[in-house]
Amino acid sequence: MSREGSTGRLLQLCTGYFTFYVLYGVAVKYLRGPLGMDGIAVLTFTTLGGVGIVFPIVVARKWYRLHSNASVTKFGLTFPSEYLYIIPSGICTAIVIPTTTLMYTLPITVMVAMTIMRASIIIISRLVDAIQIRQGLLDKRVYKEENIAIVLALGAVGVHLYFGAKENSGFDFLHNTAALVILGCYITFYAIRIYLMNYFKNTRAAGVKLDNQGFFAIEQFAAMAAMAVIAGSLLLIAGDGPRMTLFRAAISAPPTTWHWGIIAGAPFGLAAFFSVFIYMFKGRTATFAGLVNRLTSLVAGTVATLLFWLVFDGTPPETQDWLALGFIVLAVYFLTAAERRRAAELP
């Protein structure tokens, strides 16, 4: 294992994220295609599978023992002060997960939904750096190579958006209330989460370990509890819209293939480890980490499409996939230059 904060460690995290994202991407395509599982059922059972693998790992490794700056006492309880914002970050995660899948249930192509969400995260990451630099929390500047990579990454997602918009010409996204509410929730709560991740990273006191594992463990505990409350509330008090009908059906009359959804959730849960650790990678800006995370997922998505086509006779990658990949290669070139400069700063 390479040392913390090194380029080698970053590459290891990207390799892990890429591998499990590809496995999850192929699994979801198989669930939605040959097995015919609807998107809400996929969300329900892959989430259960992800939780089922994340929870035992963080408990067994005792990551919940957070290295804290200081303790606070509230309501007669003493706990690490970081809980005051890590728990809200977990609640944000609990909202981001279902809104991600709900984006896929809109009458737009999956690629357009993914494009909109990835572009949002890239822009959010850059804004978080700008805010935390002004607040004096971040003492690094964003290199020009990182800004160039942002433009190229947005070019990659723009290619998908352009081609996808022609396929979805019958759906007016900007005048659809459900679409705007879902996207608004996704962007808002993901923005808060990325800010809090970087707040944690940039406020470690002298001599206090950057305990990303501890952050992840507490955040996931909070997310699991919040998702249970949200799911229970929806089952009890929500109306009878088409999405709620599918959600209730997934619980009360699960498809015969539900266990495959649980199995597909395993790489989903494992990918979450690597995704969070990339976002919080030591010594890097939110801009850089967000780009690395999203570009890795873009490449993994293309590879998943390619594998599903070759192995399961699915739809092959289209022209826009290869054009976008060209933008990604250029973006990675500039990110590599930024990484060389950033790694030289660490000693």
C-alpha positions in Angstrom: 0.0 0.0 0.0 1.4 3.4 -1.0 1.8 6.1 1.6 -1.1 8.4 2.5 -1.5 11.4 0.2 0.8 10.0 -2.5 -0.1 9.6 -6.2 0.3 5.9 -5.8 -2.5 5.8 -3.1 -4.7 8.0 -5.4 -4.3 5.5 -8.2 -5.1 2.6 -5.9 -8.4 4.3 -4.9 -9.2 5.1 -8.5 -8.6 1.5 -9.5 -10.9 0.2 -6.8 -13.6 2.7 -7.6 -13.4 2.0 -11.3 -13.5 -1.8 -10.8 -16.6 -1.8 -8.5 -18.3 0.9 -10.5 -17.9 -1.3 -13.7 -19.3 -4.3 -11.8 -22.2 -2.3 -10.5 -22.9 -0.8 -13.9 -23.0 -4.1 -15.6 -25.2 -5.6 -12.8 -27.7 -2.7 -13.1 -27.9 -3.1 -16.8 -28.6 -6.8 -16.4 -31.2 -6.2 -13.7 -33.0 -3.6 -15.9 -32.5 -5.6 -19.1 -32.7 -9.4 -19.1 -34.2 -9.6 -15.6 -36.7 -6.8 -16.3 -36.5 -5.2 -12.8 -37.9 -1.6 -12.7 -35.8 1.3 -11.5 -37.4 1.6 -8.1 -36.9 -2.1 -7.3 -33.3 -1.8 -8.4 -32.8 1.2 -6.0 -34.5 -0.7 -3.1 -32.6 -3.9 -3.3 -29.2 -2.6 -4.4 -29.3 -0.1 -1.5 -30.1 -3.0 0.9 -27.2 -5.0 -0.6 -24.8 -2.0 -0.3 -25.8 -1.4 3.3 -25.4 -5.1 4.0 -21.8 -5.0 3.0 -20.8 -1.6 4.3 -22.1 -1.9 7.8 -20.2 -5.1 8.8 -16.9 -3.8 7.3 -16.9 -0.5 9.2 -18.0 -2.2 12.4 -15.4 -5.0 12.2 -12.6 -2.5 11.5 -13.8 -0.2 14.2 -13.6 2.9 11.9 -16.3 4.5 14.1 -13.6 5.4 16.6 -13.0 8.9 15.1 -9.8 10.8 15.6 -11.3 14.1 16.7 -10.1 17.7 17.1 -12.1 18.0 20.4 -15.1 16.6 22.2 -18.3 18.5 23.0 -21.1 17.9 25.5 -24.7 18.3 24.3 -27.9 17.1 26.1 -25.7 15.3 28.7 -23.8 13.4 26.1 -20.1 13.8 25.3 -19.0 13.0 21.7 -16.6 14.2 19.0 -17.4 17.7 17.8 -17.3 16.5 14.2 -20.5 14.6 14.7 -22.3 17.9 14.5 -21.7 18.1 10.8 -20.8 14.5 9.9 -24.4 13.3 10.8 -26.0 16.0 8.6 -23.6 14.9 5.8 -25.0 11.3 6.3 -28.6 12.7 6.1 -27.6 14.4 2.8 -26.3 11.0 1.6 -29.6 9.4 2.4 -31.4 11.9 0.2 -28.8 11.8 -2.6 -29.1 8.0 -3.1 -32.8 7.9 -3.9 -32.8 11.1 -6.0 -30.0 9.6 -8.1 -32.3 6.6 -9.0 -35.3 8.9 -9.4 -33.4 10.8 -12.1 -33.2 7.6 -14.0 -37.0 7.1 -13.8 -37.7 10.4 -15.7 -38.6 10.1 -19.4 -35.0 10.9 -20.5 -32.2 8.5 -21.4 -30.0 7.1 -18.6 -26.9 8.8 -20.2 -28.5 12.3 -20.1 -29.5 11.7 -16.4 -25.9 10.7 -15.6 -24.5 13.6 -17.6 -26.6 16.2 -15.8 -25.6 14.8 -12.4 -21.9 14.5 -13.2 -21.8 18.1 -14.6 -23.5 19.3 -11.4 -20.8 17.6 -9.1 -17.9 19.0 -11.2 -19.3 22.6 -10.9 -20.2 22.1 -7.2 -16.6 21.0 -6.4 -15.2 24.1 -8.0 -17.6 26.3 -6.1 -16.8 24.6 -2.8 -13.1 25.5 -3.3 -13.9 29.1 -4.1 -16.0 29.4 -0.9 -13.5 27.7 1.4 -10.6 29.7 0.0 -12.6 32.9 0.8 -13.4 31.5 4.3 -9.7 30.9 4.9 -10.3 27.1 5.3 -8.4 26.2 2.2 -4.8 27.5 1.9 -4.3 26.0 -1.6 -5.1 27.6 -4.9 -6.8 25.9 -7.8 -4.2 25.3 -10.6 -4.9 26.4 -14.1 -4.5 22.8 -15.2 -7.5 21.9 -12.9 -9.6 24.7 -14.4 -8.8 23.5 -17.9 -9.7 19.9 -16.9 -13.1 21.2 -15.7 -13.8 22.8 -19.1 -12.8 19.5 -20.9 -14.9 17.4 -18.4 -17.9 19.6 -19.0 -17.2 19.2 -22.8 -17.4 15.4 -22.2 -20.8 15.6 -20.5 -21.9 18.2 -23.0 -21.4 15.7 -25.8 -23.8 13.3 -24.1 -26.2 16.1 -23.3 -26.3 17.3 -26.9 -27.0 13.8 -28.4 -29.3 12.9 -25.6 -31.4 16.1 -26.0 -32.2 15.1 -29.5 -33.5 11.7 -28.3 -35.6 13.4 -25.5 -37.0 16.2 -27.6 -40.5 15.3 -26.4 -39.7 16.0 -22.7 -39.5 19.5 -21.5 -37.2 19.1 -18.5 -37.2 22.8 -17.4 -41.0 22.9 -17.2 -41.5 19.5 -15.5 -42.1 20.0 -11.7 -41.1 16.5 -10.7 -37.8 16.7 -12.7 -36.9 20.1 -11.3 -37.7 19.0 -7.7 -35.6 15.8 -8.0 -32.7 17.5 -9.6 -32.9 20.4 -7.1 -32.8 18.0 -4.2 -29.9 16.1 -5.7 -27.8 19.2 -6.3 -28.6 20.9 -3.0 -27.9 18.0 -0.7 -24.8 16.8 -2.7 -23.4 20.3 -2.5 -23.9 20.4 1.3 -22.2 17.0 1.5 -19.2 17.9 -0.6 -18.8 21.1 1.5 -18.9 19.2 4.7 -16.4 16.6 3.5 -13.9 19.3 2.6 -14.7 21.2 5.8 -13.6 18.1 7.7 -10.5 17.7 5.6 -9.5 21.3 5.8 -10.0 21.9 9.6 -7.9 19.1 11.1 -6.0 20.5 14.0 -2.2 20.2 14.2 -1.2 16.6 14.9 -4.8 15.2 14.4 -5.0 12.4 11.8 -7.1 13.0 8.7 -9.5 10.2 9.6 -11.4 9.6 6.4 -12.4 6.1 7.6 -13.9 7.6 10.7 -15.8 10.2 8.7 -17.1 7.5 6.3 -18.3 5.2 9.2 -20.2 7.9 11.1 -21.7 9.3 7.9 -22.8 5.9 6.7 -24.4 5.1 10.1 -26.3 8.4 9.9 -27.3 7.7 6.3 -28.6 4.2 7.1 -30.7 5.5 9.9 -32.0 8.4 7.8 -32.9 6.1 4.9 -34.8 3.8 7.2 -36.8 6.8 8.5 -37.4 8.1 5.0 -38.5 4.7 3.6 -40.8 4.1 6.6 -42.3 7.5 6.3 -42.9 7.1 2.6 -44.6 3.7 3.1 -46.9 5.1 5.8 -47.8 8.6 4.7 -46.9 9.2 1.1 -49.5 9.3 -1.7 -50.2 6.9 -4.5 -48.2 8.3 -7.3 -46.6 5.9 -9.9 -43.2 5.9 -8.1 -44.8 5.2 -4.7 -46.8 2.4 -6.2 -43.6 0.8 -7.5 -41.8 1.3 -4.2 -44.6 -0.3 -2.2 -44.8 -3.2 -4.7 -41.0 -3.7 -4.3 -41.5 -4.2 -0.5 -44.9 -5.9 -0.4 -44.5 -8.1 -3.5 -40.9 -8.2 -4.4 -39.9 -9.6 -7.8 -38.7 -13.2 -7.9 -35.2 -11.8 -8.9 -34.9 -9.6 -5.8 -31.9 -11.5 -4.5 -29.9 -10.5 -7.6 -30.6 -6.9 -6.7 -29.1 -7.6 -3.2 -26.0 -9.2 -4.8 -25.7 -6.3 -7.3 -25.7 -3.9 -4.3 -22.4 -5.4 -3.0 -20.2 -3.6 -5.6 -22.4 -0.5 -5.1 -21.5 -0.5 -1.4 -17.8 -1.3 -2.0 -17.6 1.5 -4.6 -18.9 3.9 -2.0 -15.7 3.4 0.1 -13.4 4.4 -2.8 -15.7 7.3 -3.9 -15.7 9.0 -0.5 -12.0 8.5 0.0 -11.3 10.1 -3.4 -13.5 13.1 -2.6 -11.6 13.5 0.7 -8.1 12.7 -0.6 -5.3 14.3 1.4 -3.6 17.4 0.1 -5.9 17.9 -2.9 -8.6 20.5 -3.7 -12.2 19.7 -4.0 -11.9 20.6 -7.7 -9.2 18.1 -8.3 -10.9 15.3 -6.2 -14.3 15.9 -7.8 -12.9 15.7 -11.3 -11.0 12.5 -10.5 -14.1 11.0 -9.0 -16.4 11.9 -11.9 -14.0 11.2 -14.7 -13.3 7.7 -13.2 -17.1 7.1 -13.2 -17.5 8.3 -16.7 -14.8 5.9 -18.0 -16.2 3.1 -15.9 -19.7 3.8 -17.3 -18.4 3.5 -20.9 -16.5 0.3 -20.0 -19.6 -1.2 -18.3 -21.6 -0.4 -21.5 -18.9 -2.1 -23.6 -18.8 -5.2 -21.4 -22.5 -5.6 -21.3 -22.6 -5.3 -25.1 -19.9 -8.0 -25.5 -21.1 -10.4 -22.8 -24.9 -10.0 -22.8 -25.5 -8.7 -26.3 -26.6 -5.3 -25.0 -26.5 -1.9 -26.7 -23.0 -1.0 -27.9 -21.3 2.3 -27.0 -22.5 5.0 -29.3 -20.7 7.8 -31.1 -21.1 10.2 -28.2 -19.5 7.7 -25.8 -16.3 7.7 -27.9 -16.4 11.5 -28.4 -16.8 12.1 -24.7 -14.0 9.6 -24.0 -11.7 11.9 -26.1 -12.5 14.8 -23.9 -11.9 12.7 -20.9 -8.4 11.7 -22.1 -7.5 15.3 -22.5 -8.9 16.2 -19.1 -6.9 13.4 -17.5 -3.7 14.8 -19.2 -4.2 18.1 -17.5 -5.2 16.5 -14.2 -1.9 14.5 -14.4 0.0 17.7 -14.7 -1.9 19.2 -11.8 -1.2 16.1 -9.7 2.6 16.3 -10.4 2.6 19.9 -9.1 0.4 19.0 -6.1 2.4 16.0 -5.1 5.6 18.1 -5.1 4.0 20.4 -2.5 3.3 17.6 0.0 6.8 17.1 1.5 
